[in-house]
Amino acid sequence: MKLVLTVLVVLCSVNFYGQNRLKDIIKLPWPIEVPVDSIATNNITKSLEKITTHNIIDECWDHTTYNPYKDVDIQFPIQITFEDSTYCSPIGKHKVVTSRYGWRRGRAHQGIDIDLVTGDSVYAMFDGVVRMSRYTKGHGRTVVLRHYNNLETVYAHLSEYGVKENDTVKKGDFLGKGGVSGNARGSHLHLVVNYKGVSINPEYFFKFNNENKIRAKELWVTRRWTQPMFHNSRKQSIIKPLLTKDEALASLIKQRSIYIVKPGDTLSRISKNNNVSIAAICKVNAIRKTTVIKVGQKLFIEK
């Protein structure tokens, strides 16, 4: 009888104090293991996933507006964190970037173009929730996927949808098929990375080679990486990731150099040789694209 009572007291102690506390109270000749209820654990996991999902759809969750953040004030520098060191390639073959984030044909190109054949599968780069899956002006059939670090990835010019709005997707899930819908010149995937409506140069975050590497698990973004006018769509910008807030703040002090115009120079040639857009040269020198530059003239180059 005493043994039965002792066992009951021990079991109650396990429930009340927990296994570690019990070891401090009484030493038993055999180990005590508290069984884990797998059903309860699964329910807790699902509940946590729901909480996380609610967190990212609480702000500006809009299925019809491409940029629902127009009234949100963005403070720079922006801190972006990643759980993984790699992303899933948005296409299932070698990635060829045909046009980069930057100034193109007198307009801002706010993403990168990746070559594909109409009908090629397109995949989610990270876990997230589908905010938009519909036709948009210019982009054609578009999927906008919001991620748990507040980034959104945009997959444009699709030929078919593979997901619907409010779907929760995992990294590598099928989103649709590539194509030429919208204002597309030839079949390609137009990939955009946005933070609360502000486009960020995708190559600042990701290496678009076969390794699918993220440049760092924590990156700080300054305005330079959110303004296409400071980048050339025909040439990859020099990427120097900012890993801390201090580095980001220090980088805000712009470096300005003086370029002396040489025989045969044009704004286009100067832009290409100095890895800075024509628009940026014009802005810092208060000139227009049509301005005639002269040999010996001094131009400011700001990076």
Summary of the structure (lengths in Angstrom):
residues: 303
radius of gyration: 26.7
end to end distance: 84.3
largest distance: 106.5
contacts: 871
relative contact order: 0.13
helix: 25%
strand: 29%
